[in-house]
Amino acid sequence: AIVAAHPQVVRIICGHIHRAVDRPFGNTIASTAPSTSHQLVLDHAARSYAVRIEQPAFTLHRWTGRAIVSSAIRTGEGPVRLRAVS
């Protein structure tokens, strides 16, 4: 409700969940960034989580004067494998 009441908020940006996610939130978009190391496998039904070793990445945000343009950028060719963590 607080964010929805302020139309000047054009994006909520946060990180450190090791996965790129964008979703509607309070009349704007909430964005998280991927990790420069491992990514997390999102399984909302599970009580544990898994780590996915994949390409490192980061998100680059550019303000155009009217909008934010965001790009997830992969930084290398990393191995892809799953490792369960309990």
MOPAC internal coordinates of N, CA, C and O (Angstrom, degrees):
PM7 1SCF
backbone

  N    0.0000 0     0.00 0     0.00 0    0    0    0
  C    1.4515 1     0.00 0     0.00 0    1    0    0
  C    1.5402 1   110.41 1     0.00 0    2    1    0
  O    1.2310 1   120.21 1   143.06 1    3    2    1
  N    1.3339 1   117.20 1   -36.94 1    3    2    1
  C    1.4676 1   120.17 1  -179.56 1    5    3    2
  C    1.5269 1   110.27 1   -65.08 1    6    5    3
  O    1.2310 1   120.19 1   133.27 1    7    6    5
  N    1.3220 1   117.24 1   -46.73 1    7    6    5
  C    1.4666 1   120.73 1  -179.66 1    9    7    6
  C    1.5242 1   110.18 1   -66.38 1   10    9    7
  O    1.2310 1   119.67 1   137.77 1   11   10    9
  N    1.3179 1   118.24 1   -42.23 1   11   10    9
  C    1.4625 1   121.85 1  -179.66 1   13   11   10
  C    1.5257 1   111.91 1   -61.48 1   14   13   11
  O    1.2310 1   119.92 1   151.64 1   15   14   13
  N    1.3182 1   117.76 1   -28.36 1   15   14   13
  C    1.4596 1   121.87 1  -179.35 1   17   15   14
  C    1.5292 1   112.94 1   -78.91 1   18   17   15
  O    1.2310 1   119.86 1   175.31 1   19   18   17
  N    1.3306 1   117.88 1    -4.69 1   19   18   17
  C    1.4698 1   122.13 1  -177.22 1   21   19   18
  C    1.5296 1   110.09 1  -124.85 1   22   21   19
  O    1.2310 1   119.86 1   -90.58 1   23   22   21
  N    1.3332 1   117.86 1    89.42 1   23   22   21
  C    1.4729 1   121.03 1  -175.58 1   25   23   22
  C    1.5247 1   114.21 1   -65.06 1   26   25   23
  O    1.2310 1   119.38 1   166.49 1   27   26   25
  N    1.3387 1   118.79 1   -13.51 1   27   26   25
  C    1.4590 1   120.46 1   177.94 1   29   27   26
  C    1.5295 1   112.22 1   -74.30 1   30   29   27
  O    1.2310 1   119.77 1   168.11 1   31   30   29
  N    1.3355 1   118.05 1   -11.89 1   31   30   29
  C    1.4633 1   121.58 1   176.94 1   33   31   30
  C    1.5285 1   107.15 1   -77.84 1   34   33   31
  O    1.2310 1   120.54 1   -68.23 1   35   34   33
  N    1.3229 1   116.56 1   111.77 1   35   34   33
  C    1.4618 1   120.19 1  -176.15 1   37   35   34
  C    1.5271 1   113.25 1   -99.57 1   38   37   35
  O    1.2310 1   119.74 1   163.44 1   39   38   37
  N    1.3202 1   118.10 1   -16.56 1   39   38   37
  C    1.4540 1   120.94 1   177.68 1   41   39   38
  C    1.5158 1   108.94 1  -166.95 1   42   41   39
  O    1.2310 1   120.68 1   -35.22 1   43   42   41
  N    1.3192 1   116.30 1   144.78 1   43   42   41
  C    1.4617 1   122.14 1   170.42 1   45   43   42
  C    1.5161 1   105.58 1  -108.61 1   46   45   43
  O    1.2310 1   120.75 1   -58.48 1   47   46   45
  N    1.3247 1   116.18 1   121.52 1   47   46   45
  C    1.4612 1   121.05 1  -174.79 1   49   47   46
  C    1.5297 1   108.99 1  -119.10 1   50   49   47
  O    1.2310 1   121.28 1   -52.24 1   51   50   49
  N    1.3220 1   115.16 1   127.76 1   51   50   49
  C    1.4567 1   119.71 1   176.12 1   53   51   50
  C    1.5209 1   108.35 1  -146.29 1   54   53   51
  O    1.2310 1   120.54 1    -5.41 1   55   54   53
  N    1.2825 1   116.57 1   174.59 1   55   54   53
  C    1.4560 1   119.60 1  -177.63 1   57   55   54
  C    1.4981 1   111.42 1  -147.31 1   58   57   55
  O    1.2310 1   121.57 1    17.02 1   59   58   57
  N    1.2817 1   114.60 1  -162.98 1   59   58   57
  C    1.4530 1   125.59 1   176.97 1   61   59   58
  C    1.5251 1   114.04 1    65.21 1   62   61   59
  O    1.2310 1   120.45 1  -143.31 1   63   62   61
  N    1.3233 1   116.74 1    36.69 1   63   62   61
  C    1.4631 1   118.56 1   165.78 1   65   63   62
  C    1.5284 1   110.16 1  -115.07 1   66   65   63
  O    1.2310 1   120.71 1  -176.25 1   67   66   65
  N    1.3229 1   116.24 1     3.75 1   67   66   65
  C    1.4682 1   122.46 1   174.85 1   69   67   66
  C    1.5252 1   112.60 1    59.81 1   70   69   67
  O    1.2310 1   120.52 1  -142.80 1   71   70   69
  N    1.3179 1   116.61 1    37.20 1   71   70   69
  C    1.4600 1   121.86 1   176.21 1   73   71   70
  C    1.5290 1   107.71 1  -165.95 1   74   73   71
  O    1.2310 1   120.17 1   -43.57 1   75   74   73
  N    1.3257 1   117.28 1   136.43 1   75   74   73
  C    1.4666 1   120.96 1   175.73 1   77   75   74
  C    1.5291 1   108.81 1   -80.76 1   78   77   75
  O    1.2310 1   120.91 1   -57.18 1   79   78   77
  N    1.3246 1   115.87 1   122.82 1   79   78   77
  C    1.4599 1   121.68 1   179.41 1   81   79   78
  C    1.5250 1   107.96 1  -139.05 1   82   81   79
  O    1.2310 1   120.61 1   -45.44 1   83   82   81
  N    1.3236 1   116.44 1   134.56 1   83   82   81
  C    1.4591 1   122.86 1   172.18 1   85   83   82
  C    1.5144 1   107.65 1  -125.78 1   86   85   83
  O    1.2310 1   120.48 1   -46.91 1   87   86   85
  N    1.3506 1   116.69 1   133.09 1   87   86   85
  C    1.4553 1   119.36 1   178.56 1   89   87   86
  C    1.5186 1   109.37 1  -151.24 1   90   89   87
  O    1.2310 1   120.83 1   -29.57 1   91   90   89
  N    1.3469 1   116.01 1   150.43 1   91   90   89
  C    1.4624 1   119.07 1   175.99 1   93   91   90
  C    1.5275 1   110.35 1   -61.95 1   94   93   91
  O    1.2310 1   120.88 1   -38.72 1   95   94   93
  N    1.3335 1   115.92 1   141.28 1   95   94   93
  C    1.4581 1   120.46 1   179.81 1   97   95   94
  C    1.5286 1   108.35 1  -157.18 1   98   97   95
  O    1.2310 1   119.90 1   -64.08 1   99   98   97
  N    1.3164 1   117.79 1   115.92 1   99   98   97
  C    1.4574 1   122.09 1   174.02 1  101   99   98
  C    1.5166 1   114.86 1    54.42 1  102  101   99
  O    1.2310 1   119.19 1  -133.33 1  103  102  101
  N    1.3121 1   119.15 1    46.67 1  103  102  101
  C    1.4714 1   125.24 1  -178.55 1  105  103  102
  C    1.5225 1   114.08 1    67.48 1  106  105  103
  O    1.2310 1   120.36 1  -161.12 1  107  106  105
  N    1.3243 1   116.92 1    18.88 1  107  106  105
  C    1.4603 1   121.26 1   174.50 1  109  107  106
  C    1.5321 1   107.96 1  -142.89 1  110  109  107
  O    1.2310 1   120.34 1    20.55 1  111  110  109
  N    1.3082 1   116.95 1  -159.45 1  111  110  109
  C    1.4599 1   122.39 1   178.80 1  113  111  110
  C    1.5256 1   108.29 1  -122.37 1  114  113  111
  O    1.2310 1   120.52 1   -44.04 1  115  114  113
  N    1.3184 1   116.60 1   135.96 1  115  114  113
  C    1.4645 1   122.11 1   170.87 1  117  115  114
  C    1.5218 1   107.40 1  -102.69 1  118  117  115
  O    1.2310 1   120.57 1   -49.36 1  119  118  117
  N    1.3192 1   116.52 1   130.64 1  119  118  117
  C    1.4639 1   122.05 1  -176.24 1  121  119  118
  C    1.5198 1   110.55 1  -126.74 1  122  121  119
  O    1.2310 1   120.98 1   -41.73 1  123  122  121
  N    1.3194 1   115.74 1   138.27 1  123  122  121
  C    1.4597 1   121.51 1   171.04 1  125  123  122
  C    1.5193 1   108.31 1  -117.74 1  126  125  123
  O    1.2310 1   120.91 1   -20.96 1  127  126  125
  N    1.2986 1   115.86 1   159.04 1  127  126  125
  C    1.4591 1   120.93 1  -175.23 1  129  127  126
  C    1.5190 1   111.26 1  -104.37 1  130  129  127
  O    1.2310 1   120.59 1   -28.82 1  131  130  129
  N    1.3331 1   116.48 1   151.18 1  131  130  129
  C    1.4630 1   119.46 1   171.37 1  133  131  130
  C    1.5245 1   109.48 1   -70.89 1  134  133  131
  O    1.2310 1   121.16 1    -4.81 1  135  134  133
  N    1.3054 1   115.38 1   175.19 1  135  134  133
  C    1.4605 1   120.80 1  -176.84 1  137  135  134
  C    1.5247 1   111.29 1  -101.80 1  138  137  135
  O    1.2310 1   121.24 1   -27.06 1  139  138  137
  N    1.3049 1   115.23 1   152.94 1  139  138  137
  C    1.4611 1   119.82 1   173.01 1  141  139  138
  C    1.5188 1   111.05 1   -82.84 1  142  141  139
  O    1.2310 1   120.33 1  -178.65 1  143  142  141
  N    1.3485 1   116.97 1     1.35 1  143  142  141
  C    1.4668 1   120.87 1   172.90 1  145  143  142
  C    1.5256 1   107.83 1  -123.11 1  146  145  143
  O    1.2310 1   119.32 1    61.52 1  147  146  145
  N    1.3110 1   118.90 1  -118.48 1  147  146  145
  C    1.4657 1   121.62 1  -176.92 1  149  147  146
  C    1.5278 1   111.43 1   -85.78 1  150  149  147
  O    1.2310 1   121.10 1   -18.25 1  151  150  149
  N    1.3315 1   115.50 1   161.75 1  151  150  149
  C    1.4599 1   122.39 1   176.42 1  153  151  150
  C    1.5264 1   108.22 1  -109.89 1  154  153  151
  O    1.2310 1   120.41 1   -22.74 1  155  154  153
  N    1.3184 1   116.83 1   157.26 1  155  154  153
  C    1.4573 1   121.30 1   174.91 1  157  155  154
  C    1.5173 1   109.56 1   -98.45 1  158  157  155
  O    1.2310 1   120.92 1   -37.69 1  159  158  157
  N    1.3186 1   115.85 1   142.31 1  159  158  157
  C    1.4556 1   121.62 1   174.33 1  161  159  158
  C    1.5231 1   106.73 1   -84.10 1  162  161  159
  O    1.2310 1   120.31 1   -55.59 1  163  162  161
  N    1.3223 1   117.01 1   124.41 1  163  162  161
  C    1.4603 1   120.81 1  -179.23 1  165  163  162
  C    1.5205 1   109.90 1   -88.12 1  166  165  163
  O    1.2310 1   120.63 1   -67.37 1  167  166  165
  N    1.3098 1   116.40 1   112.63 1  167  166  165
  C    1.4610 1   122.91 1   175.33 1  169  167  166
  C    1.5215 1   106.17 1  -135.27 1  170  169  167
  O    1.2310 1   120.95 1   -85.94 1  171  170  169
  N    1.3273 1   115.80 1    94.06 1  171  170  169
  C    1.4556 1   120.71 1  -173.20 1  173  171  170
  C    1.5244 1   113.06 1   -68.29 1  174  173  171
  O    1.2310 1   119.68 1   161.89 1  175  174  173
  N    1.3253 1   118.21 1   -18.11 1  175  174  173
  C    1.4599 1   120.94 1  -179.33 1  177  175  174
  C    1.5314 1   112.06 1   -85.86 1  178  177  175
  O    1.2310 1   120.08 1   158.00 1  179  178  177
  N    1.3059 1   117.46 1   -22.00 1  179  178  177
  C    1.4717 1   121.01 1  -176.31 1  181  179  178
  C    1.5214 1   110.72 1   -82.50 1  182  181  179
  O    1.2310 1   121.19 1   -26.77 1  183  182  181
  N    1.3256 1   115.33 1   153.23 1  183  182  181
  C    1.4692 1   119.92 1   175.86 1  185  183  182
  C    1.5223 1   111.55 1   -95.25 1  186  185  183
  O    1.2310 1   120.04 1   177.00 1  187  186  185
  N    1.3102 1   117.53 1    -3.00 1  187  186  185
  C    1.4558 1   121.70 1   174.96 1  189  187  186
  C    1.5249 1   107.28 1  -120.89 1  190  189  187
  O    1.2310 1   120.57 1    -0.36 1  191  190  189
  N    1.2915 1   116.52 1   179.64 1  191  190  189
  C    1.4502 1   120.16 1   178.73 1  193  191  190
  C    1.5174 1   109.59 1  -136.23 1  194  193  191
  O    1.2310 1   121.33 1   -13.64 1  195  194  193
  N    1.2991 1   115.07 1   166.36 1  195  194  193
  C    1.4610 1   120.82 1   178.10 1  197  195  194
  C    1.5200 1   108.50 1  -126.88 1  198  197  195
  O    1.2310 1   121.27 1   -31.41 1  199  198  197
  N    1.2939 1   115.18 1   148.59 1  199  198  197
  C    1.4544 1   122.65 1   176.17 1  201  199  198
  C    1.5134 1   107.46 1  -100.29 1  202  201  199
  O    1.2310 1   120.64 1   -47.32 1  203  202  201
  N    1.3118 1   116.38 1   132.68 1  203  202  201
  C    1.4612 1   120.76 1   178.35 1  205  203  202
  C    1.5217 1   107.68 1  -113.31 1  206  205  203
  O    1.2310 1   120.75 1   -62.88 1  207  206  205
  N    1.3277 1   116.18 1   117.12 1  207  206  205
  C    1.4595 1   120.68 1   177.53 1  209  207  206
  C    1.5285 1   106.50 1   -83.09 1  210  209  207
  O    1.2310 1   120.77 1   -68.61 1  211  210  209
  N    1.3144 1   116.14 1   111.39 1  211  210  209
  C    1.4631 1   121.27 1   179.63 1  213  211  210
  C    1.5171 1   108.97 1  -144.56 1  214  213  211
  O    1.2310 1   120.49 1     3.16 1  215  214  213
  N    1.2971 1   116.66 1  -176.84 1  215  214  213
  C    1.4567 1   120.71 1  -175.68 1  217  215  214
  C    1.5320 1   111.62 1   -53.75 1  218  217  215
  O    1.2310 1   120.12 1   -46.54 1  219  218  217
  N    1.3382 1   117.38 1   133.46 1  219  218  217
  C    1.4549 1   119.59 1   172.51 1  221  219  218
  C    1.5258 1   109.85 1   -62.83 1  222  221  219
  O    1.2310 1   120.89 1   -27.68 1  223  222  221
  N    1.3196 1   115.90 1   152.32 1  223  222  221
  C    1.4641 1   119.52 1  -179.72 1  225  223  222
  C    1.5200 1   110.10 1  -155.64 1  226  225  223
  O    1.2310 1   121.04 1   -13.15 1  227  226  225
  N    1.3086 1   115.61 1   166.85 1  227  226  225
  C    1.4546 1   122.26 1   172.05 1  229  227  226
  C    1.5218 1   107.18 1  -149.17 1  230  229  227
  O    1.2310 1   120.47 1   -11.85 1  231  230  229
  N    1.3196 1   116.71 1   168.15 1  231  230  229
  C    1.4571 1   120.83 1   178.75 1  233  231  230
  C    1.5173 1   109.23 1  -111.34 1  234  233  231
  O    1.2310 1   120.86 1   -49.68 1  235  234  233
  N    1.3179 1   115.96 1   130.32 1  235  234  233
  C    1.4557 1   122.87 1   176.34 1  237  235  234
  C    1.5225 1   107.85 1  -103.48 1  238  237  235
  O    1.2310 1   120.09 1   -54.05 1  239  238  237
  N    1.3391 1   117.44 1   125.95 1  239  238  237
  C    1.4560 1   122.68 1   178.89 1  241  239  238
  C    1.5239 1   108.41 1  -110.70 1  242  241  239
  O    1.2310 1   121.13 1   -45.42 1  243  242  241
  N    1.3401 1   115.45 1   134.58 1  243  242  241
  C    1.4701 1   120.48 1   178.12 1  245  243  242
  C    1.5258 1   108.78 1  -129.10 1  246  245  243
  O    1.2310 1   120.36 1   -54.52 1  247  246  245
  N    1.3126 1   116.92 1   125.48 1  247  246  245
  C    1.4538 1   123.10 1   177.73 1  249  247  246
  C    1.5337 1   107.98 1   -89.33 1  250  249  247
  O    1.2310 1   120.11 1   -56.89 1  251  250  249
  N    1.3231 1   117.39 1   123.11 1  251  250  249
  C    1.4645 1   121.89 1  -177.74 1  253  251  250
  C    1.5174 1   112.81 1   -90.21 1  254  253  251
  O    1.2310 1   120.46 1   174.04 1  255  254  253
  N    1.3164 1   116.73 1    -5.96 1  255  254  253
  C    1.4618 1   120.83 1  -173.05 1  257  255  254
  C    1.5144 1   111.17 1   104.17 1  258  257  255
  O    1.2310 1   121.20 1   159.76 1  259  258  257
  N    1.3457 1   115.32 1   -20.24 1  259  258  257
  C    1.4638 1   120.67 1   177.86 1  261  259  258
  C    1.5166 1   112.64 1  -131.44 1  262  261  259
  O    1.2310 1   120.33 1   157.21 1  263  262  261
  N    1.3143 1   116.98 1   -22.79 1  263  262  261
  C    1.4644 1   120.69 1  -175.60 1  265  263  262
  C    1.5192 1   109.58 1  -152.63 1  266  265  263
  O    1.2310 1   121.30 1   -15.76 1  267  266  265
  N    1.3278 1   115.12 1   164.24 1  267  266  265
  C    1.4640 1   121.53 1   174.81 1  269  267  266
  C    1.5205 1   107.88 1  -102.32 1  270  269  267
  O    1.2310 1   120.85 1   -50.06 1  271  270  269
  N    1.3158 1   115.98 1   129.94 1  271  270  269
  C    1.4588 1   122.24 1   174.48 1  273  271  270
  C    1.5219 1   106.41 1  -109.21 1  274  273  271
  O    1.2310 1   120.39 1   -58.78 1  275  274  273
  N    1.3287 1   116.85 1   121.22 1  275  274  273
  C    1.4625 1   121.60 1  -176.69 1  277  275  274
  C    1.5203 1   109.98 1  -115.59 1  278  277  275
  O    1.2310 1   121.15 1   -40.02 1  279  278  277
  N    1.3290 1   115.41 1   139.98 1  279  278  277
  C    1.4600 1   121.10 1   179.27 1  281  279  278
  C    1.5203 1   109.32 1  -135.09 1  282  281  279
  O    1.2310 1   120.44 1   -52.67 1  283  282  281
  N    1.3293 1   116.76 1   127.33 1  283  282  281
  C    1.4644 1   121.34 1   172.30 1  285  283  282
  C    1.5179 1   106.81 1   -82.78 1  286  285  283
  O    1.2310 1   120.46 1   -54.08 1  287  286  285
  N    1.3208 1   116.72 1   125.92 1  287  286  285
  C    1.4616 1   121.86 1  -174.82 1  289  287  286
  C    1.5161 1   109.18 1  -118.18 1  290  289  287
  O    1.2310 1   120.93 1   -59.05 1  291  290  289
  N    1.3315 1   115.82 1   120.95 1  291  290  289
  C    1.4619 1   121.99 1   175.54 1  293  291  290
  C    1.5135 1   108.06 1   -79.74 1  294  293  291
  O    1.2310 1   120.64 1   -40.57 1  295  294  293
  N    1.3451 1   116.38 1   139.43 1  295  294  293
  C    1.4594 1   119.54 1  -173.85 1  297  295  294
  C    1.5187 1   114.03 1  -108.11 1  298  297  295
  O    1.2310 1   119.89 1  -178.97 1  299  298  297
  N    1.3013 1   117.81 1     1.03 1  299  298  297
  C    1.4564 1   118.28 1   179.64 1  301  299  298
  C    1.5087 1   111.34 1   177.09 1  302  301  299
  O    1.2310 1   121.20 1    -4.94 1  303  302  301
  N    1.2889 1   115.31 1   175.06 1  303  302  301
  C    1.4558 1   122.20 1   178.22 1  305  303  302
  C    1.5112 1   108.51 1   -98.22 1  306  305  303
  O    1.2310 1   120.25 1   -84.32 1  307  306  305
  N    1.3108 1   117.13 1    95.68 1  307  306  305
  C    1.4523 1   120.44 1  -179.53 1  309  307  306
  C    1.5106 1   111.41 1  -101.21 1  310  309  307
  O    1.2310 1   120.22 1   -16.88 1  311  310  309
  N    1.3217 1   117.19 1   163.12 1  311  310  309
  C    1.4627 1   120.39 1   176.61 1  313  311  310
  C    1.5253 1   109.94 1   -69.26 1  314  313  311
  O    1.2310 1   120.59 1   -28.59 1  315  314  313
  N    1.3172 1   116.48 1   151.41 1  315  314  313
  C    1.4590 1   121.63 1   178.14 1  317  315  314
  C    1.5161 1   108.13 1  -118.02 1  318  317  315
  O    1.2310 1   120.39 1   -61.97 1  319  318  317
  N    1.3381 1   116.85 1   118.03 1  319  318  317
  C    1.4527 1   121.32 1   176.85 1  321  319  318
  C    1.5335 1   108.05 1  -156.71 1  322  321  319
  O    1.2310 1   120.96 1   -20.31 1  323  322  321
  N    1.3103 1   115.77 1   159.69 1  323  322  321
  C    1.4562 1   121.23 1   178.81 1  325  323  322
  C    1.5224 1   110.67 1  -105.94 1  326  325  323
  O    1.2310 1   120.83 1   -36.01 1  327  326  325
  N    1.3111 1   116.02 1   143.99 1  327  326  325
  C    1.4523 1   121.13 1   174.16 1  329  327  326
  C    1.5295 1   106.69 1  -136.96 1  330  329  327
  O    1.2310 1   120.25 1   -62.21 1  331  330  329
  N    1.3165 1   117.14 1   117.79 1  331  330  329
  C    1.4661 1   121.36 1   179.61 1  333  331  330
  C    1.5093 1   110.16 1   -74.05 1  334  333  331
  O    1.2310 1   121.06 1   -39.27 1  335  334  333
  N    1.3260 1   115.58 1   140.73 1  335  334  333
  C    1.4552 1   122.42 1   177.97 1  337  335  334
  C    1.5147 1   107.12 1  -128.03 1  338  337  335
  O    1.2310 1   120.27 1   -51.73 1  339  338  337
  N    1.3279 1   117.09 1   128.27 1  339  338  337
  C    1.4613 1   118.73 1  -179.83 1  341  339  338
  C    1.5020 1   111.73 1  -114.03 1  342  341  339
  O    1.2310 1   120.10 1   180.00 1  343  342  341

